[in-house]
Amino acid sequence: MEAAPAIIDDLQRFAYEFGIRLEAARMTIELTPGEMCKLLGCARSTYTSYIRGDSMIAAHRLAPLVARGISCDYLLFGTTLAPNPETEAKLKANEAAARVDRETPTNKGRRDL
């Protein structure tokens, strides 16, 4: 049984937005992509798949980010319940930078949604 196109679109949009927030989190905690891969326990190609929105990370892999002050609420839904004002400001600025980076045509290999 195939999923309805609207459901697929919703899942693709969710994964796309998650990828942007994951990249913003990496920039916020000032890690290189390689360091982020080590932190999450994944290969570089897997991390690239996450930030492109091609696949979703398992929830347990987010624990190291939570330990560094990045909430799952932010990563998954873009919201913070009890934000640290400094971290929230950095996340928002880095989310904007990650969005520009994702949506500029010079970034070959990244898909448009």
All heavy atoms as an XYZ file, in Angstrom:
868
protein
N       0.837     -1.172      0.000
C       0.000      0.000      0.000
C       0.887      1.242      0.000
O       1.752      1.407      0.851
C      -0.886     -0.018      1.247
C      -1.824      1.128      1.340
S      -2.953      0.817      2.719
C      -3.293      2.453      3.176
N       0.677      2.115     -0.957
C       1.485      3.322     -1.075
C       0.928      4.438     -0.204
O      -0.278      4.549     -0.019
C       1.524      3.791     -2.524
C       2.362      2.902     -3.416
C       2.502      3.487     -4.794
O       2.625      4.720     -4.913
O       2.474      2.712     -5.741
N       1.850      5.254      0.325
C       1.439      6.415      1.124
C       0.903      7.496      0.193
O       1.349      7.639     -0.938
C       2.616      6.946      1.917
N      -0.055      8.226      0.672
C      -0.621      9.327     -0.105
C       0.450     10.386     -0.342
O       1.309     10.602      0.514
C      -1.806      9.931      0.639
N       0.440     11.067     -1.484
C       1.451     12.088     -1.781
C       1.571     13.156     -0.701
O       2.669     13.610     -0.408
C       0.972     12.689     -3.098
C       0.196     11.595     -3.749
C      -0.460     10.855     -2.610
N       0.474     13.567     -0.081
C       0.531     14.600      0.954
C       1.339     14.110      2.160
O       2.092     14.875      2.766
C      -0.865     15.009      1.389
N       1.208     12.822      2.492
C       1.958     12.261      3.610
C       3.445     12.231      3.273
O       4.286     12.602      4.097
C       1.441     10.853      3.978
C       0.018     10.962      4.530
C       2.369     10.176      4.987
C      -0.664      9.634      4.734
N       3.760     11.823      2.056
C       5.161     11.791      1.631
C       5.735     13.197      1.663
O       6.834     13.422      2.160
C       5.288     11.156      0.230
C       4.933      9.674      0.309
C       6.703     11.345     -0.324
C       4.801      8.986     -1.015
N       4.986     14.172      1.167
C       5.452     15.558      1.195
C       5.703     16.028      2.621
O       6.691     16.707      2.887
C       4.449     16.480      0.504
C       4.399     16.276     -1.008
O       5.317     15.635     -1.560
O       3.426     16.750     -1.617
N       4.803     15.687      3.538
C       4.972     16.071      4.937
C       6.228     15.445      5.535
O       6.977     16.103      6.249
C       3.757     15.660      5.778
C       2.536     16.522      5.530
O       2.665     17.597      4.911
O       1.443     16.112      5.967
N       6.466     14.172      5.244
C       7.649     13.493      5.768
C       8.928     14.070      5.167
O       9.921     14.253      5.871
C       7.569     11.992      5.496
C       6.471     11.236      6.252
C       6.395      9.786      5.786
C       6.701     11.315      7.745
N       8.890     14.381      3.876
C      10.054     14.981      3.233
C      10.346     16.357      3.817
O      11.495     16.697      4.071
C       9.849     15.075      1.724
C       9.915     13.738      1.025
C       9.544     13.821     -0.448
O       8.807     14.708     -0.859
N      10.048     12.893     -1.221
N       9.311     17.151      4.023
C       9.483     18.484      4.598
C      10.029     18.376      6.025
O      10.918     19.117      6.418
C       8.149     19.236      4.580
C       8.145     20.586      5.272
C       9.124     21.594      4.737
N       8.978     21.835      3.327
C       9.836     22.561      2.619
N      10.868     23.122      3.190
N       9.668     22.722      1.335
N       9.509     17.425      6.811
C       9.979     17.219      8.183
C      11.466     16.877      8.180
O      12.254     17.466      8.931
C       9.159     16.110      8.853
C       9.548     15.860     10.280
C       9.014     16.635     11.300
C      10.441     14.859     10.609
C       9.365     16.415     12.632
C      10.798     14.622     11.930
C      10.256     15.405     12.942
N      11.868     15.932      7.340
C      13.265     15.508      7.268
C      14.153     16.654      6.784
O      15.273     16.847      7.280
C      13.409     14.287      6.363
N      13.666     17.428      5.829
C      14.408     18.571      5.297
C      14.662     19.604      6.395
O      15.785     20.064      6.594
C      13.618     19.178      4.146
C      14.244     20.398      3.516
C      15.231     20.267      2.544
C      13.836     21.677      3.878
C      15.796     21.385      1.950
C      14.392     22.795      3.291
C      15.369     22.644      2.333
O      15.930     23.746      1.754
N      13.617     19.967      7.116
C      13.744     20.963      8.183
C      14.619     20.430      9.322
O      15.408     21.171      9.908
C      12.367     21.368      8.715
C      11.520     22.114      7.691
C      12.096     23.459      7.285
O      12.761     24.120      8.105
O      11.883     23.861      6.123
N      14.490     19.145      9.648
C      15.344     18.530     10.665
C      16.806     18.660     10.262
O      17.661     18.998     11.087
C      14.982     17.054     10.877
C      15.976     16.341     11.757
C      15.901     16.439     13.128
C      17.012     15.614     11.194
C      16.835     15.804     13.944
C      17.954     14.969     11.995
C      17.853     15.072     13.374
N      17.105     18.389      8.995
C      18.481     18.475      8.509
C      19.068     19.867      8.682
O      20.230     20.025      9.076
N      18.271     20.870      8.409
C      18.728     22.250      8.597
C      19.017     22.512     10.069
O      20.054     23.083     10.425
C      17.695     23.243      8.044
C      17.692     23.177      6.508
C      17.974     24.673      8.527
C      16.590     23.955      5.846
N      18.122     22.076     10.943
C      18.328     22.298     12.371
C      19.508     21.489     12.911
O      20.242     21.952     13.792
C      17.043     22.005     13.149
C      15.964     23.058     12.877
C      14.759     22.891     13.768
N      14.037     21.666     13.531
C      13.011     21.541     12.688
N      12.581     22.566     11.990
N      12.395     20.379     12.554
N      19.729     20.295     12.380
C      20.880     19.488     12.801
C      22.180     20.194     12.427
O      23.119     20.258     13.217
C      20.818     18.096     12.168
C      21.912     17.120     12.577
C      21.850     16.815     14.072
C      21.797     15.830     11.772
N      22.228     20.759     11.236
C      23.417     21.491     10.810
C      23.596     22.761     11.651
O      24.712     23.120     12.025
C      23.315     21.822      9.316
C      24.556     22.430      8.727
C      25.765     21.495      8.639
O      25.764     20.389      9.201
O      26.746     21.915      8.003
N      22.497     23.435     11.979
C      22.569     24.611     12.847
C      23.100     24.219     14.227
O      23.902     24.953     14.823
C      21.193     25.259     12.973
N      22.683     23.070     14.722
C      23.166     22.590     16.021
C      24.667     22.337     15.966
O      25.403     22.697     16.890
C      22.426     21.317     16.429
N      25.138     21.745     14.871
C      26.578     21.486     14.711
C      27.359     22.794     14.772
O      28.373     22.905     15.468
C      26.866     20.771     13.392
C      28.358     20.491     13.197
C      28.686     20.025     11.796
N      28.444     21.018     10.775
C      29.241     22.067     10.514
N      30.328     22.289     11.226
N      28.934     22.906      9.543
N      26.875     23.798     14.050
C      27.561     25.091     14.048
C      27.507     25.742     15.424
O      28.465     26.377     15.865
C      26.958     26.007     12.990
C      27.245     25.544     11.570
S      26.705     26.705     10.305
C      24.957     26.344     10.225
N      26.387     25.585     16.116
C      26.208     26.195     17.428
C      27.177     25.634     18.461
O      27.726     26.381     19.271
C      24.751     26.022     17.908
O      23.894     26.679     16.974
C      24.537     26.601     19.292
N      27.388     24.330     18.416
C      28.321     23.738     19.383
C      29.747     23.703     18.832
O      30.636     23.122     19.444
C      27.858     22.346     19.876
C      27.689     21.357     18.725
C      26.575     22.471     20.674
C      27.302     19.952     19.164
N      29.926     24.355     17.685
C      31.241     24.600     17.090
C      32.039     23.329     16.839
O      33.192     23.196     17.252
C      32.022     25.599     17.949
C      31.315     26.930     18.060
C      32.001     27.926     18.983
O      32.979     27.556     19.682
O      31.537     29.077     19.003
N      31.397     22.401     16.132
C      32.069     21.173     15.715
C      32.251     21.173     14.209
O      31.438     21.748     13.477
C      31.240     19.945     16.101
C      31.020     19.665     17.577
C      30.151     18.438     17.757
C      32.338     19.492     18.309
N      33.292     20.508     13.747
C      33.444     20.271     12.319
C      32.472     19.148     11.942
O      32.011     18.396     12.824
C      34.878     19.834     11.966
O      35.120     18.545     12.564
C      35.911     20.847     12.434
N      32.173     18.985     10.657
C      31.325     17.845     10.281
C      31.905     16.501     10.737
O      31.172     15.627     11.190
C      31.248     17.949      8.757
C      31.373     19.421      8.492
C      32.390     19.889      9.508
N      33.217     16.345     10.660
C      33.846     15.104     11.114
C      33.671     14.873     12.605
O      33.415     13.745     13.046
N      33.808     15.938     13.383
C      33.606     15.826     14.831
C      32.155     15.494     15.153
O      31.877     14.729     16.079
C      34.018     17.130     15.521
C      35.506     17.398     15.481
C      35.880     18.806     15.897
O      35.045     19.739     15.778
O      37.025     18.977     16.339
N      31.235     16.075     14.369
C      29.811     15.792     14.575
C      29.533     14.317     14.291
O      28.770     13.678     15.024
C      28.958     16.697     13.687
C      27.482     16.560     13.911
S      26.984     17.251     15.490
C      25.344     17.794     15.094
N      30.134     13.784     13.264
C      29.960     12.364     12.950
C      30.433     11.484     14.100
O      29.754     10.518     14.459
C      30.714     12.001     11.671
S      30.054     12.766     10.190
N      31.577     11.825     14.663
C      32.082     11.062     15.812
C      31.127     11.173     16.987
O      30.837     10.182     17.660
C      33.470     11.540     16.213
C      34.545     11.098     15.270
C      35.907     11.560     15.735
C      36.960     11.160     14.712
N      38.288     11.616     15.097
N      30.621     12.381     17.239
C      29.698     12.593     18.345
C      28.425     11.763     18.169
O      27.927     11.160     19.123
C      29.347     14.083     18.461
C      28.449     14.475     19.624
C      29.198     14.335     20.947
C      27.960     15.907     19.445
N      27.911     11.733     16.946
C      26.666     11.001     16.676
C      26.898      9.513     16.413
O      25.937      8.742     16.352
C      25.941     11.621     15.476
C      25.501     13.074     15.635
C      24.873     13.581     14.336
C      24.535     13.222     16.794
N      28.145      9.125     16.240
C      28.452      7.724     15.984
C      27.994      7.261     14.619
O      27.430      6.176     14.474
N      28.248      8.100     13.595
C      27.811      7.742     12.252
C      28.898      8.086     11.240
O      29.808      8.860     11.516
C      26.510      8.454     11.893
S      26.639     10.250     11.736
N      28.780      7.518     10.062
C      29.690      7.810      8.962
C      29.367      9.180      8.376
O      28.251      9.687      8.522
C      29.562      6.735      7.883
N      30.329      9.753      7.690
C      30.124     11.068      7.066
C      28.980     11.009      6.057
O      28.164     11.926      5.977
C      31.422     11.533      6.403
C      31.333     12.881      5.717
C      31.064     13.995      6.735
N      30.783     15.241      6.091
C      31.641     16.223      5.943
N      32.859     16.098      6.402
N      31.290     17.323      5.335
N      28.899      9.933      5.282
C      27.823      9.809      4.291
C      26.459      9.747      4.973
O      25.473     10.280      4.458
C      28.032      8.577      3.412
O      28.055      7.398      4.199
N      26.404      9.127      6.147
C      25.150      9.059      6.899
C      24.762     10.442      7.397
O      23.613     10.857      7.291
C      25.268      8.080      8.079
O      25.649      6.799      7.568
C      23.970      7.965      8.853
N      25.742     11.171      7.928
C      25.475     12.529      8.405
C      24.995     13.407      7.246
O      24.041     14.171      7.389
C      26.730     13.127      9.058
C      26.503     14.533      9.541
C      25.681     14.786     10.627
C      27.098     15.619      8.896
C      25.441     16.074     11.068
C      26.873     16.903      9.332
C      26.046     17.130     10.417
O      25.806     18.408     10.839
N      25.631     13.280      6.099
C      25.212     14.036      4.915
C      23.775     13.705      4.556
O      22.996     14.589      4.204
C      26.159     13.754      3.730
O      27.483     14.162      4.102
C      25.726     14.495      2.478
N      23.421     12.449      4.660
C      22.045     12.025      4.392
C      21.071     12.665      5.372
O      19.969     13.063      4.994
C      21.962     10.496      4.463
O      20.669     10.052      4.213
N      21.477     12.795      6.630
C      20.630     13.454      7.631
C      20.429     14.925      7.295
O      19.307     15.427      7.310
C      21.241     13.374      9.030
C      21.387     12.006      9.634
C      22.380     11.760     10.563
C      20.534     10.961      9.297
C      22.535     10.515     11.152
C      20.684      9.709      9.877
C      21.684      9.494     10.800
O      21.832      8.263     11.382
N      21.520     15.643      6.992
C      21.376     17.081      6.780
C      20.720     17.403      5.441
O      20.152     18.466      5.281
C      22.704     17.853      6.956
C      23.735     17.462      5.929
C      23.214     17.706      8.370
C      24.981     18.346      5.945
N      20.755     16.483      4.502
C      20.042     16.677      3.240
C      18.553     16.363      3.368
O      17.768     16.687      2.499
C      20.622     15.772      2.160
C      21.921     16.222      1.617
C      22.325     15.311      0.488
N      23.620     15.699     -0.038
C      24.316     14.967     -0.866
N      23.849     13.804     -1.278
N      25.480     15.384     -1.292
N      18.195     15.657      4.429
C      16.804     15.262      4.596
C      16.470     13.966      3.883
O      15.304     13.642      3.695
N      17.501     13.223      3.500
C      17.275     11.958      2.803
C      16.926     10.823      3.756
O      16.327      9.834      3.351
C      18.511     11.559      1.989
C      18.771     12.524      0.842
O      17.818     13.164      0.368
O      19.942     12.642      0.434
N      17.347     10.952      5.020
C      17.012      9.942      6.024
C      16.943     10.621      7.386
O      17.402     11.745      7.553
C      18.037      8.797      6.032
O      19.305      9.272      6.421
N      16.380      9.915      8.348
C      16.234     10.464      9.700
C      17.131      9.686     10.665
O      17.305      8.483     10.531
C      14.780     10.371     10.173
C      13.875     11.438      9.594
S      14.343     13.124     10.050
C      14.116     13.083     11.822
N      17.613     10.405     11.624
C      18.482      9.827     12.645
C      17.630      9.097     13.690
O      16.493      9.489     13.954
C      19.317     10.951     13.302
C      20.450     10.389     14.145
C      18.430     11.885     14.110
C      21.455     11.456     14.583
N      18.183      8.046     14.261
C      17.504      7.351     15.357
C      17.541      8.257     16.589
O      18.543      8.934     16.856
C      18.200      6.023     15.652
N      16.476      8.277     17.330
C      16.329      9.183     18.471
C      17.459      9.039     19.495
O      17.940     10.033     20.037
C      14.984      8.971     19.137
N      17.913      7.823     19.746
C      18.958      7.636     20.763
C      20.277      8.301     20.376
O      21.089      8.612     21.222
C      19.173      6.146     21.069
C      19.828      5.385     19.963
N      19.134      4.907     18.865
C      21.119      5.039     19.782
C      19.977      4.283     18.061
N      21.177      4.351     18.592
N      20.481      8.557     19.101
C      21.716      9.200     18.649
C      21.737     10.700     18.963
O      22.770     11.346     18.854
C      21.932      8.979     17.167
C      22.194      7.531     16.829
C      22.993      7.420     15.564
N      23.187      6.052     15.174
C      24.249      5.326     15.523
N      25.185      5.858     16.271
N      24.368      4.087     15.109
N      20.604     11.257     19.355
C      20.529     12.681     19.691
C      21.029     12.977     21.109
O      21.272     14.136     21.442
C      19.099     13.191     19.528
C      18.505     13.103     18.118
C      17.056     13.560     18.141
C      19.328     13.904     17.134
N      21.190     11.957     21.921
C      21.586     12.146     23.322
C      22.849     12.988     23.490
O      22.885     13.869     24.359
C      21.729     10.798     24.020
N      23.909     12.789     22.698
C      25.093     13.627     22.879
C      24.830     15.111     22.601
O      25.466     15.975     23.196
C      26.103     13.065     21.872
C      25.638     11.679     21.588
C      24.149     11.717     21.724
N      23.898     15.399     21.721
C      23.556     16.800     21.457
C      22.780     17.389     22.623
O      23.001     18.539     23.007
C      22.745     16.919     20.164
C      23.506     16.557     18.889
C      22.567     16.570     17.690
C      24.676     17.486     18.673
N      21.884     16.603     23.191
C      21.119     17.060     24.358
C      22.081     17.351     25.509
O      21.933     18.354     26.212
C      20.044     16.025     24.751
C      19.383     16.402     26.060
C      19.007     15.893     23.639
N      23.084     16.512     25.671
C      24.078     16.716     26.729
C      24.860     18.017     26.530
O      25.393     18.576     27.480
C      25.040     15.532     26.784
N      24.894     18.507     25.306
C      25.587     19.768     24.999
C      24.631     20.954     24.914
O      24.998     22.012     24.428
C      26.377     19.626     23.713
C      27.547     18.674     23.887
C      28.296     18.488     22.603
N      29.397     17.590     22.816
C      30.632     17.853     22.424
N      30.921     18.971     21.822
N      31.589     16.968     22.645
N      23.391     20.764     25.354
C      22.458     21.882     25.439
C      21.535     22.079     24.253
O      20.814     23.072     24.192
N      21.525     21.159     23.301
C      20.642     21.255     22.145
C      19.438     20.353     22.421
O      19.579     19.148     22.562
C      21.339     20.799     20.843
C      22.660     21.540     20.630
C      20.405     20.951     19.662
C      22.547     23.024     20.443
N      18.255     20.935     22.494
C      17.085     20.142     22.863
C      16.538     19.345     21.674
O      16.629     19.773     20.522
C      15.976     21.039     23.424
O      15.347     21.749     22.393
N      15.963     18.197     22.000
C      15.274     17.401     20.975
C      14.080     18.176     20.418
O      13.747     18.035     19.248
C      14.807     16.069     21.548
S      16.143     14.914     21.830
N      13.447     18.989     21.267
C      12.320     19.805     20.799
C      12.760     20.706     19.659
O      12.064     20.872     18.673
C      11.759     20.669     21.930
C      11.126     19.851     23.026
O      10.448     18.866     22.703
O      11.326     20.195     24.201
N      13.937     21.295     19.804
C      14.452     22.152     18.740
C      14.778     21.325     17.505
O      14.371     21.655     16.397
C      15.699     22.929     19.195
C      16.354     23.588     18.013
C      15.766     24.708     17.423
C      17.492     23.058     17.432
C      16.320     25.276     16.291
C      18.046     23.623     16.308
C      17.458     24.732     15.736
O      17.995     25.282     14.596
N      15.548     20.253     17.681
C      15.975     19.451     16.537
C      14.798     18.900     15.742
O      14.787     18.946     14.516
C      16.871     18.307     17.001
C      18.251     18.725     17.500
C      18.924     17.562     18.202
C      19.100     19.251     16.362
N      13.815     18.378     16.440
C      12.700     17.732     15.758
C      11.615     18.704     15.291
O      11.043     18.524     14.221
C      12.085     16.659     16.656
C      13.009     15.484     16.977
C      12.383     14.595     18.035
C      13.353     14.701     15.726
N      11.349     19.726     16.093
C      10.191     20.573     15.796
C      10.502     22.059     15.678
O       9.618     22.863     15.392
C       9.111     20.369     16.873
C       8.769     18.919     17.051
C       9.127     18.246     18.194
C       8.113     18.218     16.052
C       8.831     16.899     18.360
C       7.809     16.874     16.200
C       8.169     16.208     17.352
N      11.743     22.444     15.936
C      12.119     23.840     15.815
C      11.674     24.707     16.970
O      11.651     25.925     16.859
N      11.322     24.093     18.091
C      10.867     24.854     19.248
C      11.750     24.538     20.452
O      12.383     23.488     20.517
C       9.418     24.505     19.629
O       9.342     23.112     19.957
C       8.458     24.805     18.505
N      11.774     25.455     21.389
C      12.472     25.215     22.645
C      11.508     25.525     23.774
O      10.803     26.526     23.746
C      13.733     26.096     22.771
O      13.381     27.447     22.525
C      14.804     25.687     21.789
N      11.467     24.645     24.751
C      10.535     24.820     25.856
C      11.119     25.686     26.966
O      10.455     26.547     27.506
C      10.124     23.457     26.412
C       9.364     22.568     25.440
C       9.066     21.217     26.074
C       8.070     23.233     25.010
N      12.354     25.451     27.322
C      13.010     26.229     28.367
C      14.358     26.676     27.812
O      15.400     26.142     28.158
C      13.187     25.386     29.630
N      14.335     27.628     26.893
C      15.563     27.962     26.175
C      16.585     28.695     27.018
O      16.244     29.503     27.876
C      15.065     28.866     25.047
C      13.835     29.507     25.606
C      13.209     28.450     26.485
N      17.806     28.377     26.778
C      18.913     29.178     27.252
C      19.007     30.310     26.238
O      19.226     30.045     25.056
C      20.183     28.323     27.266
C      21.438     29.118     27.526
O      21.579     30.261     27.104
N      22.366     28.493     28.205
N      18.817     31.559     26.631
C      18.759     32.660     25.658
C      19.976     32.734     24.733
O      19.826     32.981     23.542
C      18.647     33.906     26.533
C      18.054     33.424     27.804
C      18.585     32.030     27.999
N      21.154     32.488     25.265
C      22.353     32.548     24.432
C      22.362     31.430     23.395
O      22.632     31.655     22.218
C      23.605     32.460     25.303
C      24.896     32.597     24.520
C      26.116     32.523     25.407
O      26.091     33.075     26.524
O      27.103     31.903     24.975
N      22.050     30.216     23.829
C      22.012     29.080     22.905
C      20.912     29.274     21.873
O      21.117     29.007     20.688
C      21.800     27.759     23.675
O      22.877     27.588     24.596
C      21.756     26.563     22.732
N      19.748     29.744     22.298
C      18.644     29.959     21.360
C      19.028     30.983     20.295
O      18.755     30.777     19.114
C      17.387     30.410     22.097
C      16.204     30.548     21.152
C      14.917     30.918     21.857
O      14.964     31.439     22.983
O      13.859     30.675     21.262
N      19.675     32.068     20.679
C      20.089     33.089     19.718
C      21.087     32.514     18.713
O      20.980     32.769     17.504
C      20.680     34.285     20.442
N      22.041     31.720     19.209
C      23.018     31.104     18.309
C      22.346     30.106     17.378
O      22.665     30.039     16.186
C      24.121     30.422     19.115
C      25.102     31.389     19.742
C      26.135     30.680     20.593
C      27.185     30.018     19.744
N      28.274     29.423     20.565
N      21.404     29.322     17.909
C      20.690     28.355     17.066
C      19.943     29.060     15.943
O      19.993     28.638     14.787
C      19.713     27.531     17.905
C      20.296     26.402     18.728
C      19.256     25.854     19.697
C      20.834     25.302     17.837
N      19.236     30.131     16.270
C      18.460     30.855     15.254
C      19.369     31.440     14.183
O      19.075     31.349     12.991
C      17.609     31.951     15.897
C      16.483     31.419     16.745
C      15.489     30.674     15.882
C      14.361     30.133     16.737
N      13.480     29.252     16.007
N      20.481     32.039     14.589
C      21.419     32.608     13.615
C      22.023     31.512     12.741
O      22.119     31.655     11.518
C      22.520     33.384     14.335
N      22.407     30.407     13.366
C      22.999     29.314     12.606
C      21.972     28.584     11.752
O      22.297     28.072     10.681
C      23.732     28.353     13.539
C      25.015     28.955     14.066
O      25.677     29.713     13.373
N      25.362     28.634     15.287
N      20.713     28.552     12.196
C      19.666     27.957     11.370
C      19.499     28.780     10.095
O      19.362     28.231      9.001
C      18.352     27.891     12.141
C      17.237     27.225     11.368
C      15.948     27.095     12.155
O      15.975     27.100     13.404
O      14.900     26.991     11.505
N      19.523     30.090     10.227
C      19.423     30.951      9.046
C      20.602     30.714      8.110
O      20.424     30.608      6.888
C      19.348     32.416      9.472
N      21.804     30.581      8.660
C      22.984     30.317      7.841
C      22.889     28.956      7.157
O      23.220     28.809      5.980
C      24.243     30.396      8.699
N      22.424     27.944      7.886
C      22.277     26.602      7.312
C      21.229     26.598      6.207
O      21.385     25.930      5.184
C      21.911     25.597      8.397
N      20.159     27.366      6.387
C      19.106     27.450      5.368
C      19.644     28.099      4.093
O      19.411     27.620      2.982
C      17.906     28.218      5.905
C      16.720     28.234      4.961
C      15.500     28.869      5.599
N      15.115     28.214      6.840
C      14.438     27.064      6.921
N      14.077     26.432      5.824
N      14.130     26.545      8.095
N      20.396     29.182      4.239
C      20.988     29.850      3.072
C      21.947     28.899      2.376
O      21.936     28.759      1.157
C      21.694     31.163      3.486
C      22.564     31.695      2.359
C      20.672     32.200      3.912
N      22.772     28.218      3.165
C      23.727     27.265      2.609
C      23.017     26.158      1.836
O      23.446     25.758      0.769
C      24.572     26.672      3.742
C      25.653     25.749      3.231
O      26.408     26.167      2.336
O      25.746     24.615      3.729
N      21.920     25.675      2.379
C      21.172     24.597      1.734
C      20.502     25.063      0.453
O      20.423     24.347     -0.527
C      20.108     24.078      2.701
C      19.093     23.126      2.124
C      19.666     21.743      1.843
N      20.166     21.140      3.039
C      19.402     20.557      3.957
N      18.128     20.474      3.807
N      19.951     20.041      5.030
N      20.018     26.291      0.446
C      19.174     26.745     -0.658
C      19.934     27.496     -1.744
O      19.334     27.885     -2.735
C      18.032     27.590     -0.095
C      17.111     26.729      0.771
C      16.040     27.505      1.518
O      16.035     28.759      1.454
O      15.219     26.847      2.174
N      21.247     27.673     -1.597
C      22.007     28.342     -2.647
C      22.395     27.328     -3.709
O      22.767     26.200     -3.401
C      23.277     29.016     -2.081
O      24.041     28.050     -1.377
C      22.931     30.180     -1.179
N      22.315     27.736     -4.972
C      22.601     26.790     -6.056
C      24.049     26.328     -6.115
O      24.350     25.365     -6.772
C      22.218     27.553     -7.319
C      21.972     28.947     -6.921
C      21.876     29.003     -5.444
N      24.957     27.003     -5.412
C      26.349     26.588     -5.448
C      26.613     25.309     -4.665
O      27.672     24.725     -4.779
C      27.262     27.704     -4.886
O      26.858     27.990     -3.556
C      27.180     28.945     -5.738
N      25.650     24.869     -3.875
C      25.812     23.655     -3.080
C      25.334     22.448     -3.871
O      24.228     21.978     -3.714
C      25.039     23.769     -1.763
C      25.662     24.797     -0.865
O      26.855     24.754     -0.645
N      24.868     25.727     -0.380
N      26.196     21.950     -4.693
C      25.836     20.802     -5.527
C      25.592     19.580     -4.644
O      26.237     19.401     -3.637
C      26.942     20.536     -6.521
C      27.073     21.671     -7.514
C      28.121     21.367     -8.544
C      28.067     22.354     -9.655
N      28.736     23.532     -9.546
N      24.659     18.767     -5.046
C      24.368     17.553     -4.312
C      23.254     17.708     -3.302
O      22.781     16.744     -2.747
N      22.851     18.937     -3.045
C      21.755     19.133     -2.111
C      20.491     19.338     -2.916
O      20.460     20.079     -3.882
C      22.012     20.342     -1.224
C      23.213     20.082     -0.329
C      23.368     21.167      0.647
N      24.501     20.838      1.506
C      24.961     21.633      2.414
N      24.401     22.810      2.608
N      25.968     21.290      3.158
N      19.471     18.704     -2.488
C      18.217     18.752     -3.242
C      17.366     19.931     -2.832
O      17.437     20.432     -1.728
C      17.450     17.458     -3.095
C      16.994     17.214     -1.694
C      16.358     15.859     -1.585
N      15.977     15.692     -0.203
C      14.852     15.180      0.175
N      14.016     14.753     -0.704
N      14.564     15.062      1.440
N      16.544     20.361     -3.750
C      15.587     21.431     -3.476
C      14.252     20.821     -3.116
O      13.829     19.840     -3.696
C      15.389     22.307     -4.702
C      16.648     23.077     -5.058
O      17.368     23.468     -4.127
O      16.900     23.286     -6.255
N      13.591     21.401     -2.141
C      12.225     21.003     -1.795
C      11.327     22.185     -1.912
O      11.650     23.281     -1.751
C      12.154     20.444     -0.382
C      12.777     19.071     -0.169
C      12.620     18.674      1.290
C      12.158     18.036     -1.032
